[in-house]
């Protein structure tokens, strides 16, 4: 039986405040990349839920790249808790989610620079991702909360030099018939960027724009969303659209410490599209998240987090210890993680 190399690597979002090392194993039949991570966290907030210990991430990813005229795959198995600033209940979920195949797709490359992926896809929309260890902050933001994550579908991607273009059909929504998305990404000098249009049948459409760059050693990025309700989702007397902007910065402070920060503004109107309670609860919100991180090594870290959300008026999304609606919420967190 022939044995081939299994290279141990991990991929993180461009905002991640750490990098990883690679190792190797021998397996039969395939050259497979193994990656993933495990983290544990403690959260406290000023809302009714107060505090909780949780395991946000426990994920193993196996993949092999498709070659011209051949096939590849990517599958992530484990448990993920999508902790977010949008509601305290979501942020303080006790324990992780259900252990399952979180995502997985087969890739076919019928010709050079053209790839077709089909299965449970990871979205191209948004700067942040579900596994918290691949983000610079522990809790995902208000803008992320209104974006798709994983869903069933098929995607075609064409790449050329520093640009790529994609189109897909998906089942991101619960309505009849498939949703769709198109977009492009690439490098423009020192700036990396992407633009996507995403339509969820009987729910909403999203125009998403991302830009990131480096100023010295500091990584800076921005994610803008404009969202509009589908006709079937409109409610008389409430707004049909909303928009949000998230700005990210990750500042290195020596060899071991980084200081990531995120500033957000979302304007819900009375639509409720950004999850600030039921439609009509709140018109806008501002969040500031700061996450000092200490890297023990290239693949182990510990970090603290302070995040404050304020809304223009009291909302059911945030309540005090007596269950009364408030217009702010303070989150404190501590997380340790290992990447493999």
C-alpha positions in Angstrom: 0.0 0.0 0.0 1.4 3.4 -1.0 1.6 6.0 1.7 1.7 9.7 1.0 2.4 12.8 3.0 -0.3 14.4 5.1 0.8 17.9 5.7 -0.4 19.5 8.9 -1.4 23.2 8.4 -4.1 25.6 9.4 -5.6 28.6 7.6 -6.9 31.7 9.4 -8.7 34.8 8.4 -6.5 37.7 7.3 -7.3 39.5 10.6 -6.1 36.6 12.8 -3.5 37.8 15.3 -1.4 34.6 15.0 0.1 32.3 12.4 0.6 28.5 12.5 3.3 25.9 11.9 3.0 22.8 9.8 3.7 19.1 10.6 3.1 15.9 8.8 1.5 12.4 9.0 1.5 9.5 6.5 -1.8 8.2 5.1 -2.8 6.1 2.1 -4.2 7.2 -1.2 -4.3 11.0 -0.8 -2.2 14.1 0.0 -4.5 15.6 2.6 -4.1 18.9 4.5 -5.3 18.6 8.1 -6.1 21.8 10.1 -8.5 23.0 12.8 -8.5 24.2 16.3 -9.8 23.9 19.9 -10.7 26.8 22.2 -12.3 27.4 25.6 -13.7 30.6 26.9 -15.3 32.4 29.9 -17.8 35.2 29.1 -19.5 37.8 31.4 -21.9 40.5 30.4 -24.2 43.1 32.0 -27.3 41.4 30.6 -29.6 38.9 32.3 -27.5 35.9 31.2 -24.5 37.2 33.3 -21.8 34.7 32.7 -20.9 31.3 31.3 -18.1 28.9 30.5 -18.1 27.6 26.9 -16.2 25.7 24.3 -16.7 27.9 21.2 -14.6 25.8 18.8 -13.6 22.1 18.4 -13.1 21.5 14.7 -11.0 19.3 12.4 -10.7 20.3 8.7 -9.5 17.8 6.0 -8.9 19.0 2.5 -7.1 18.4 -0.7 -6.9 20.8 -3.6 -8.4 20.0 -7.0 -6.0 19.8 -9.9 -6.7 20.4 -13.5 -8.9 17.6 -14.8 -9.3 16.2 -11.3 -11.2 16.5 -8.0 -10.6 17.7 -4.5 -12.6 18.2 -1.3 -12.9 20.2 1.9 -14.8 19.0 5.0 -15.0 20.4 8.6 -16.2 18.1 11.4 -16.7 19.1 14.9 -18.7 21.7 16.9 -18.9 25.5 16.6 -20.8 28.0 18.7 -21.5 31.2 16.7 -21.0 33.7 19.5 -22.1 37.2 18.5 -22.5 40.6 20.0 -26.1 40.8 18.6 -27.7 39.2 21.7 -26.3 38.2 25.0 -28.0 34.9 24.9 -26.1 34.0 21.7 -22.8 35.3 23.1 -23.1 33.3 26.3 -24.3 30.0 24.9 -23.2 27.4 27.5 -21.3 24.6 25.7 -20.7 24.3 22.0 -23.1 23.4 19.3 -24.0 20.0 18.0 -21.1 17.9 16.8 -21.6 17.3 13.1 -20.2 18.1 9.6 -20.2 21.9 9.8 -19.3 22.3 6.1 -18.1 20.1 3.3 -17.9 20.2 -0.5 -16.4 18.4 -3.5 -14.3 20.4 -5.9 -13.9 19.7 -9.6 -11.4 21.6 -11.9 -12.6 20.8 -15.4 -10.0 23.2 -16.9 -7.2 25.5 -15.7 -8.5 28.4 -13.5 -12.1 27.1 -13.4 -13.4 25.3 -10.3 -16.8 24.0 -9.4 -17.7 23.4 -5.7 -20.8 21.6 -4.5 -22.0 20.6 -1.1 -22.4 22.6 2.2 -20.4 25.7 1.3 -18.7 28.4 3.4 -20.0 31.9 2.3 -17.8 34.4 0.4 -19.7 37.2 2.1 -18.2 39.0 5.1 -14.8 39.6 6.7 -15.3 37.4 9.7 -15.8 33.6 9.9 -17.5 31.2 12.2 -14.5 29.6 14.0 -13.4 32.2 16.6 -9.8 31.2 16.5 -9.7 32.4 12.9 -10.9 35.9 13.9 -9.0 38.6 15.6 -11.9 39.0 18.1 -13.6 36.3 20.2 -17.2 37.4 19.7 -18.3 38.0 16.1 -19.8 41.4 15.4 -23.2 42.9 14.6 -22.4 43.1 10.9 -21.4 39.4 10.9 -24.6 38.4 12.7 -26.7 39.5 9.6 -24.5 37.6 7.1 -24.8 34.0 5.8 -22.3 31.4 7.1 -22.7 27.8 5.8 -25.3 26.5 3.4 -26.0 23.9 0.8 -25.3 25.0 -2.8 -23.0 24.9 -5.9 -20.4 27.5 -6.8 -18.4 28.2 -10.0 -15.2 30.2 -9.6 -13.0 31.5 -12.4 -9.5 32.8 -11.5 -7.2 35.0 -13.6 -4.0 36.5 -12.3 -4.9 38.6 -9.3 -8.7 38.4 -9.7 -11.3 35.8 -9.3 -15.1 35.8 -10.1 -17.8 33.5 -8.8 -21.5 32.7 -9.2 -23.6 30.3 -7.1 -27.0 28.8 -6.5 -27.8 28.0 -2.9 -30.3 27.0 -0.2 -29.2 29.7 2.3 -32.9 30.5 3.0 -35.9 28.5 4.0 -38.1 29.6 1.0 -39.0 27.6 -2.0 -36.4 27.6 -4.8 -32.7 28.5 -4.6 -31.0 31.7 -3.7 -28.1 33.0 -5.6 -24.9 35.0 -5.3 -22.3 36.6 -7.6 -19.0 38.3 -6.8 -15.4 39.2 -7.5 -12.3 39.5 -5.4 -8.7 40.4 -6.0 -5.7 42.6 -5.3 -5.4 46.2 -6.3 -1.9 47.3 -5.4 -1.5 46.9 -1.7 -5.3 46.6 -1.1 -7.1 43.2 -1.1 -10.8 43.6 -1.8 -14.1 41.8 -2.7 -17.6 42.6 -3.7 -20.6 40.2 -3.5 -24.3 40.3 -4.2 -26.2 37.7 -2.2 -29.9 36.9 -2.5 -31.8 34.8 0.0 -35.2 33.7 -1.4 -38.2 35.2 0.5 -35.8 36.8 3.0 -33.4 39.5 1.9 -30.6 40.5 -0.4 -27.1 41.7 0.6 -24.5 43.9 -1.1 -21.2 43.2 0.7 -17.9 45.0 0.2 -14.6 44.2 1.9 -11.2 45.9 1.7 -8.0 45.2 3.7 -4.4 46.3 3.6 -1.4 46.8 5.8 0.0 50.1 7.0 3.4 49.3 8.3 2.9 46.1 10.4 -0.7 47.0 11.2 -3.6 45.2 9.4 -6.6 47.4 8.6 -9.8 46.2 7.1 -13.4 47.4 6.5 -16.6 45.5 5.7 -19.7 47.3 4.4 -23.1 45.7 4.0 -26.4 47.0 2.5 -29.3 44.7 3.1 -32.8 44.8 1.7 -35.9 42.7 2.6 -37.5 40.5 0.0 -41.2 41.3 -0.8 -42.3 38.2 1.2 -40.5 39.4 4.3 -41.7 43.0 4.4 -43.8 44.1 7.3 -46.2 47.0 7.0 -45.1 50.0 9.1 -41.4 48.9 9.4 -38.3 49.7 7.2 -37.3 47.4 4.4 -33.5 48.0 4.4 -30.5 48.5 6.7 -26.8 49.0 6.4 -23.7 48.3 8.5 -20.0 49.1 8.6 -17.3 47.3 10.5 -13.7 48.6 10.7 -10.9 46.3 11.9 -7.3 47.0 13.0 -4.8 44.5 14.4 -1.7 46.2 15.9 1.4 44.1 16.7 3.1 45.0 20.0 6.4 43.1 20.0 6.9 39.5 19.0 4.2 37.9 21.3 1.4 40.5 21.7 -1.1 41.9 19.3 -4.0 44.4 19.9 -6.9 43.8 17.6 -9.9 46.2 17.7 -13.2 46.4 15.9 -15.5 49.4 15.6 -19.0 49.0 14.1 -22.0 51.1 13.2 -25.3 49.5 12.1 -28.4 51.3 11.0 -31.4 49.0 11.3 -34.1 51.6 10.9 -37.1 49.6 12.2 -36.2 46.5 10.0 -34.6 44.3 12.7 -32.2 43.0 10.0 -29.2 43.2 12.2 -30.7 41.3 15.1 -31.2 44.1 17.5 -34.4 42.6 18.8 -37.7 42.4 17.0 -38.4 44.8 14.1 -39.1 48.3 15.4 -37.0 47.8 18.7 -34.0 49.9 17.8 -32.9 52.2 14.9 -29.1 52.0 15.2 -26.2 50.6 17.3 -22.5 51.2 17.8 -20.0 48.6 19.1 -16.4 48.7 20.1 -14.4 45.5 20.7 -10.8 45.4 22.0 -9.0 42.0 22.2 -5.4 42.0 23.6 -3.8 38.7 22.6 -0.7 36.9 23.9 0.8 34.2 21.6 2.7 31.5 23.5 3.7 30.1 20.2 2.7 30.2 16.5 -0.2 27.8 17.3 -1.2 28.6 20.9 -2.7 31.8 22.4 -4.7 33.4 25.2 -6.7 36.6 24.9 -9.0 38.9 26.8 -11.8 40.9 25.3 -13.9 43.9 26.2 -16.8 44.8 24.0 -19.5 47.5 24.5 -22.6 47.8 22.4 -24.9 50.9 22.7 -28.2 51.4 20.9 -30.1 54.6 20.1 -33.0 53.4 22.3 -33.9 50.5 24.6 -34.2 47.2 22.9 -35.4 43.7 23.8 -32.0 42.4 22.6 -30.4 43.7 25.8 -32.0 43.5 29.2 -30.9 44.1 32.8 -30.9 41.6 35.6 -34.6 42.3 36.2 -35.5 41.6 32.5 -36.0 45.3 31.7 -35.0 46.5 28.2 -31.8 48.5 28.1 -29.8 50.5 25.5 -26.3 49.1 26.2 -24.5 45.9 26.9 -21.0 45.3 28.2 -19.2 42.0 27.4 -16.0 40.7 29.0 -14.3 37.5 27.9 -11.2 35.3 28.3 -10.2 32.7 25.8 -7.4 30.2 25.3 -6.9 28.2 22.1 -4.7 25.8 20.2 -4.5 25.4 16.4 -3.4 22.3 14.7 
